[in-house]
Amino acid sequence: MPASAAFSVERIALHQFEDGPALGPNHVFLPGETVFFSCRLTGYQAAVSGDEQRSVKLSWRLQVTDPAGVPLVSEASGEIAEPISSQDKNWYPKFLHHFIVPPFAPGGTYHIHVTAQDQVAQAELTSQLDFQVRGHAVEPSPTLAARNLRFVKDETDGPPLDPAVYHPGETLWARFDITGYKYADKNRYSVEYGLAILRESGEQVFAQPAAAADSSEAFYPQRYVPGAVSLNLAPDVPEGIYTLVITMADKIGGQMAEARGGFRIQK
């Protein structure tokens, strides 16, 4: 290794599996995927001991942040302390790391920040590698709210029905995303939701106040909770225009909210 070489990154890359081929800058990850990272260093200095044994002593730290700068996973760190010989002149110290993109991570540009130190030369470097995530789009809200309320044909969450029309005897399915709730320690959230059905006149014909609840905690704050409700329509249900009312409760923040969506029943 030339003595004049500056301590620097020789290669920094992402992979779909450990030691796999480097991915191009246009590769897009999905929530729930594992990201494999590698970094090779160059320009290091070797310490020489009394018996002429040469060795390197490097350390590194890595942090991953989302588009808003929020840490995605816990910071990782490590050391590279290895003996080297004259035959290792083309050897590059390398460190690996892998992490999972959280299941409900938003879309956007994410950042991997690397800091490395050559403890022999007392040199430090920083580097950054960006990558893209294609996540489900949920508009943020400062208060409890439902986003993306949509009626669908069945539980597979296909394309929204437009217009939203159901027939007697079918099952009504609706999906939505809850956001704007508050967090407790460790990013814990707790939400509940229910539903009601109103006729066009405003008369309530069905209610299920406690349809479902969701509570969890994680290192990375979950920005939204996917919700789903279903209702079996009776074979003799009258035709007409109806309103689905989703009621939501934020058990930690003490918030209440509702969302409404219209649909039609016809034979």
Residue, then its C-alpha position, 0 to 999 in steps of 0.5 A: m500500500p503506497a505510504s502517500a495514499a490517503f485513508s479513504v473508501e475504496r468501494i462502498a456498495l449495497h447487495q441483495f445478499e451477502d457478497g452478492p454483486a453490487l447493486g446499481p444506484n437505481h435499485v429500489f428496496l421495498p419495506g420488509e426487505t433486507v439490505f446488505f452493505s459492504c465497505r472496503l477501505t484503502g490508504y491505511q497505515a500499518a503498525v510495526s511491532g518489535d518482531e517486524q510484524r505489521s498489523v492494521k487497527l481500524s474501527w468503523r461506525l454506521q448509521v442508517t436514517d430515513p428521508a427525515g433523518v430519523p434513525l432507521v435501525s440501531e447504530a452499528s460499529g466494529e473493528i478490523a485488527e489483523p496482521i498483514s504481510s508484504q503479500d497483502k499489498n492489494w488487500y483491502p480491509k472490509f466490513l459488512h453489515h445488514f439490516i431490515v427496512p421496517p415493514f411500514a417504512p415510507g418511500g423516499t431516499y434513505h442514507i447510510h452514514v459511515t465513519a471510519q478511523d485508522q487508529v495507527a495513522q490517527a486518521e478519520l473518514t466519513s462517507q455516505l451512500d443513499f438508497q431508495v425505498r418504495g413505500h406505501a404513501v400515507e400523507p402525514s397528519p398532526t392529529l389522529a386521522a384516516r388516510n386512503l379510505r377505499f372500498v375494495k372487492d375482497e380481502t386481497d386489497g385490490p384496486p379501489l372500487d370506482p364507483a363503490v357499488y355492492h350487491p345484496g349478499e356480497t361482503l363489503w370491504a374497506r381499507f384505510d390507514i390510521t396516522g397522527y397518533k401519539y407514541a409512548d416510550k419505545n415508540r409504542y402506539s395503541v389504536e382502536y377502531g370501529l365502524a357504523i353504517l348510515r342510510e342516506s337519511g342519516e339513520q344508523v342501521f349497523a354499528q360495531p364500535a370495537a371492530a379491531a385494535d392494534s398496539s406495538e413498539a419498535f426502534y423505528p416509529q411506525r408512521y401508520v397502522p393499516g386498518a380493514v373492516s368488512l361487513n356481510l350484506a344481507p340478501d334482502v338489504p335495501e338498495g340505496i346510498y349508504t355511508l361507512v363511518i370509521t371511528m378511531a381512538d388513540k389510546i396513548g394520545g387520548q384522541m378521537a377521530e372519524a372518517r366517512g366514505g359513501f357507497r351504493i347498494q344495488k341489485 
